[in-house]
Amino acid sequence: MRFTDRFIKIPIKVYNKAQADLVNKIEYEDSWMKISPFEISEYKPTQDEENENYDCVYLVMKSGSGVFVYMSINEFEALLNERFSETE
């Protein structure tokens, strides 16, 4: 197993703060991040009302940082379970 195989890739949204300050409007772009599933503290289904009412997952890491994951709770749990079935 490669070191990077320990992480899972999750879809997120980001915005350019400099652009938002210039035009006074926040525009989100699709992006992604990789996290260690062992660093997850908690997660819950939610909606991101500021960003087009997406049904998504709010994920909190052990560090205390939180992020919206733009997939359904079922998709997110399947991704976690798939990752752990590969490591057995």
C-alpha positions as CSV (number, residue, x, y, z in Angstrom):
1,M,0.0,0.0,0.0
2,R,1.2,3.5,-0.9
3,F,1.1,6.2,1.7
4,T,-1.4,8.2,-0.3
5,D,-3.8,5.3,-0.4
6,R,-4.5,6.0,3.3
7,F,-6.5,9.1,2.4
8,I,-9.9,9.5,0.8
9,K,-10.8,12.1,-1.7
10,I,-13.9,14.2,-0.9
11,P,-15.6,16.8,-3.0
12,I,-15.7,20.3,-1.5
13,K,-16.4,23.9,-2.7
14,V,-13.9,26.8,-2.3
15,Y,-14.1,30.5,-3.1
16,N,-11.5,33.1,-4.0
17,K,-11.6,35.6,-1.1
18,A,-9.8,38.3,-3.1
19,Q,-12.3,38.0,-5.9
20,A,-15.2,38.1,-3.4
21,D,-13.7,41.3,-1.9
22,L,-13.5,42.9,-5.3
23,V,-16.9,42.2,-6.7
24,N,-18.7,41.8,-3.3
25,K,-20.1,38.4,-4.3
26,I,-18.9,35.0,-3.3
27,E,-18.7,32.5,-6.1
28,Y,-17.9,28.9,-5.2
29,E,-15.9,26.5,-7.4
30,D,-15.9,22.7,-7.2
31,S,-12.7,21.3,-5.7
32,W,-11.6,18.4,-3.6
33,M,-9.4,17.5,-0.7
34,K,-7.9,14.3,0.7
35,I,-8.4,13.4,4.3
36,S,-7.3,10.6,6.6
37,P,-10.5,8.7,7.6
38,F,-8.8,8.0,11.0
39,E,-8.8,11.7,11.7
40,I,-12.6,12.1,11.5
41,S,-14.2,13.1,14.8
42,E,-17.8,13.2,13.7
43,Y,-20.1,13.8,10.7
44,K,-23.7,14.4,10.0
45,P,-26.1,15.0,7.1
46,T,-27.0,18.6,6.5
47,Q,-27.7,21.2,3.9
48,D,-25.4,24.0,2.9
49,E,-27.9,26.8,2.6
50,E,-25.3,29.4,1.6
51,N,-24.3,27.3,-1.4
52,E,-27.3,26.4,-3.4
53,N,-29.0,24.2,-0.8
54,Y,-26.9,21.2,-1.4
55,D,-27.7,18.0,0.6
56,C,-24.3,17.2,2.0
57,V,-22.3,16.0,4.9
58,Y,-20.8,18.2,7.5
59,L,-17.5,16.7,8.6
60,V,-15.5,17.6,11.7
61,M,-11.9,16.5,12.1
62,K,-10.1,15.7,15.3
63,S,-8.2,19.0,14.8
64,G,-11.6,20.8,15.2
65,S,-11.7,22.0,11.6
66,G,-15.0,21.4,9.7
67,V,-15.9,21.1,6.1
68,F,-18.9,20.5,3.9
69,V,-18.5,17.3,1.8
70,Y,-20.6,17.6,-1.3
71,M,-22.1,14.1,-1.5
72,S,-25.0,12.4,0.2
73,I,-24.6,10.8,3.6
74,N,-25.1,7.4,1.9
75,E,-22.4,8.1,-0.6
76,F,-20.0,9.3,2.1
77,E,-20.6,6.3,4.3
78,A,-20.2,3.9,1.3
79,L,-16.8,5.7,0.6
80,L,-15.7,5.1,4.2
81,N,-16.8,1.5,4.2
82,E,-15.2,0.8,0.9
83,R,-11.9,2.3,2.1
84,F,-11.9,0.1,5.3
85,S,-12.9,-3.1,3.4
86,E,-9.8,-2.6,1.2
87,T,-7.5,-2.5,4.2
88,E,-8.7,-5.7,5.8
